[in-house]
Amino acid sequence: MTGEQVPLHVVGATGDADAIVRRCAAAGWSAHRGFALLEPAWDLAERHLVCHGQIGDDHTASQAVLAAARGAGIVAVATGALALSLAADLRRIGPLGLTPGKAEAADGLDLDAEQRALLGRLAAGSTIAAAAEAEFVSLRTANRRIAAARQSLGVKTTREAVMIYIKHARD
């Protein structure tokens, strides 16, 4: 495999998984639904393949771990003991939670890619509803991400968050 970090995620909700898969796709990864891989080559790192889907049993979890061992990224939706077991197995392959495009920005703001995208659209004059639609998320999800951005930035209003974002984007 290359020295590049492979995305490995175990999340509890399909919406979270979809957001991670979109971020991976934007960074050049190819999305593959499911964890069974029929590729003849063992090392899949060069293909930048990210497998995603629901983990409902031990067999599917084993397929996800095998795909990760072959160099594929994993975005698995699982809960309970199965999620804990899968996360432990994936940690043996690499660190969990690293996502392409989520690296710390040079501006020093503690915001993830989705928060930055929404604040950027708001800074350009979009409404929250228009920004949500443009980022392919629900209005509720957009409001939650903007609320998390406000909390990260230590402000009470979305306007203040956008102003901080604009100021740091110019620097």
Phi, psi and omega per residue, in radians:
M1 nan 2.794 3.083
T2 -1.382 3.046 3.123
G3 -1.365 -0.064 -3.117
E4 -1.216 2.478 3.110
Q5 -1.303 2.341 3.141
V6 -1.654 2.342 3.119
P7 -1.204 2.170 3.085
L8 -2.268 2.022 -3.066
H9 -2.406 2.443 2.942
V10 -2.189 2.017 -3.084
V11 -2.174 2.835 -3.087
G12 -1.667 -0.161 -3.063
A13 -2.342 2.511 3.133
T14 -1.064 -0.651 3.134
G15 -1.075 -0.713 3.089
D16 -1.105 -0.750 3.138
A17 -1.097 -0.748 3.141
D18 -1.061 -0.697 3.132
A19 -1.128 -0.715 3.139
I20 -1.181 -0.748 3.128
V21 -1.090 -0.709 3.094
R22 -1.076 -0.730 3.141
R23 -1.142 -0.688 3.091
C24 -1.133 -0.761 3.133
A25 -1.087 -0.688 3.109
A26 -1.135 -0.440 3.135
A27 -1.613 0.129 3.044
G28 1.758 0.123 3.108
W29 -1.501 2.552 3.087
S30 -1.657 2.208 -3.130
A31 -1.427 2.396 3.101
H32 -2.296 2.010 3.140
R33 -1.307 2.214 -3.134
G34 1.711 2.993 -3.030
F35 -2.058 -0.134 3.081
A36 -1.370 2.183 -3.106
L37 -2.067 2.206 -3.118
L38 -1.758 0.168 -3.134
E39 -1.097 2.355 3.132
P40 -1.266 -0.533 -3.131
A41 -1.333 2.449 3.138
W42 -1.287 -0.891 -3.040
D43 -1.421 1.970 -3.102
L44 -1.813 0.084 -3.047
A45 -1.014 -0.723 -3.094
E46 -1.180 -0.357 -3.127
R47 -1.395 -0.248 -3.098
H48 0.868 1.008 -3.121
L49 -1.761 2.278 3.056
V50 -2.075 2.041 -3.133
C51 -1.557 2.434 -3.113
H52 -2.519 2.671 3.097
G53 2.733 -3.061 -3.103
Q54 -1.494 2.389 3.037
I55 -1.854 1.965 -3.097
G56 -2.006 -0.175 -3.119
D57 -2.684 2.998 -3.100
D58 -1.121 -0.599 -3.136
H59 -1.112 -0.804 3.130
T60 -1.138 -0.663 3.087
A61 -1.091 -0.710 3.106
S62 -1.104 -0.693 3.094
Q63 -1.095 -0.697 3.137
A64 -1.124 -0.759 3.139
V65 -1.134 -0.729 3.109
L66 -1.101 -0.737 3.112
A67 -1.083 -0.726 3.118
A68 -1.135 -0.694 3.114
A69 -1.109 -0.492 3.114
R70 -1.466 -0.051 3.073
G71 1.833 0.075 3.101
A72 -1.437 2.593 2.992
G73 -1.334 2.703 -3.105
I74 -2.286 2.292 2.965
V75 -2.265 1.707 -3.028
A76 -1.895 2.398 3.046
V77 -1.772 2.001 -3.120
A78 -2.638 2.765 3.121
T79 -2.388 2.903 3.033
G80 1.144 -2.602 -3.087
A81 -1.095 -0.586 3.117
L82 -1.106 -0.711 3.104
A83 -1.135 -0.753 3.128
L84 -1.094 -0.760 3.130
S85 -1.133 -0.783 3.123
L86 -1.094 -0.774 3.127
A87 -1.058 -0.730 3.120
A88 -1.093 -0.742 3.127
D89 -1.148 -0.730 -3.133
L90 -1.182 -0.556 3.113
R91 -1.123 -0.409 3.078
R92 -1.246 -0.358 -3.131
I93 -1.620 -0.681 -3.123
G94 -3.089 3.054 -3.120
P95 -1.232 2.448 3.102
L96 -1.446 2.645 2.980
G97 1.582 -0.050 3.105
L98 -1.445 2.262 -3.102
T99 -2.281 2.343 3.063
P100 -0.992 2.418 3.112
G101 1.489 0.031 -3.113
K102 -1.873 0.114 -3.123
A103 -1.071 2.700 -3.127
E104 -1.079 2.238 -3.136
A105 -1.359 2.762 -3.123
A106 -1.198 -0.286 -3.104
D107 -1.345 -0.184 3.081
G108 1.433 0.006 3.105
L109 -1.334 2.397 -3.139
D110 -1.539 1.217 -3.117
L111 -2.243 2.501 3.070
D112 -1.524 3.086 -3.042
A113 -1.075 -0.681 -3.133
E114 -1.168 -0.732 3.118
Q115 -1.107 -0.748 3.118
R116 -1.081 -0.747 -3.127
A117 -1.095 -0.779 3.130
L118 -1.146 -0.811 3.123
L119 -1.095 -0.638 3.094
G120 -1.091 -0.713 3.115
R121 -1.200 -0.683 3.084
L122 -1.127 -0.691 3.118
A123 -1.102 -0.531 3.127
A124 -1.434 -0.026 3.061
G125 1.869 0.020 3.126
S126 -1.277 2.681 2.961
T127 -1.382 2.911 3.112
I128 -1.091 -0.692 3.132
A129 -1.092 -0.769 3.131
A130 -1.171 -0.687 3.111
A131 -1.121 -0.728 3.118
A132 -1.067 -0.800 3.139
E133 -1.100 -0.734 -3.133
A134 -1.168 -0.509 -3.141
E135 -1.650 0.108 3.103
F136 1.036 0.726 3.052
V137 -2.235 2.807 3.098
S138 -1.268 2.827 3.096
L139 -1.078 -0.687 3.124
R140 -1.080 -0.783 3.115
T141 -1.107 -0.738 3.116
A142 -1.064 -0.774 3.122
N143 -1.092 -0.666 3.111
R144 -1.154 -0.753 -3.139
R145 -1.167 -0.662 3.105
I146 -1.193 -0.676 3.085
A147 -1.087 -0.710 3.096
A148 -1.135 -0.651 3.099
A149 -1.138 -0.744 3.094
R150 -1.038 -0.757 3.137
Q151 -1.121 -0.758 3.122
S152 -1.079 -0.634 -3.111
L153 -1.506 -0.174 3.110
G154 1.282 0.593 3.128
V155 -2.134 2.873 -3.087
K156 -1.746 -0.396 -3.072
T157 -2.088 2.707 3.092
T158 -1.145 -0.628 3.116
R159 -1.020 -0.777 3.117
E160 -1.102 -0.696 3.126
A161 -1.102 -0.750 3.128
V162 -1.124 -0.716 3.138
M163 -1.105 -0.737 3.087
I164 -1.110 -0.749 3.130
Y165 -1.053 -0.798 3.124
I166 -1.064 -0.810 -3.118
K167 -1.043 -0.781 -3.121
H168 -1.298 -0.518 3.113
A169 -1.182 -0.527 3.136
R170 -1.373 -0.514 -3.067
D171 -1.223 nan nan
